[in-house]
């Protein structure tokens, strides 16, 4: 299972891939959910269409795509990771050196910039949810979440951080 440092690496890879120039606020032009029981929820994927991805963050082991309205929250579960078609990446924390496989792609999100976000999940446990709210503290996955153990640049703004003193 990707732990916090791995999730931070995935978020940084996405941030670097999508924000190479001054962030053009990539609009979502299309979404294809190819496979995965935790990815399809009656029409939920369509809420993201036409919205712009303004920033990428991490809260705990969740990756959060902040949209112009609402957020898309992803949990990678045991084997999931994100990359882009322009900047493919293979996240090998279990299987060792391997290449990304076309059949591992569960979700494709086409952006107005011409790039495509891809969610890979070999074991089909990853989840992807849309919330029409920027106040993530009120959302089910985050309500009872404790403070962050590690403060990082892509951490959700305002998230509490563990005081090690």
Helices and strands as residue ranges (DSSP letters): H 4-18, E 26-33, G 44-48, E 52-59, E 62-67, E 71-75, E 80-84, G 102-104, E 105-111, E 116-121, E 127-131, G 136-138
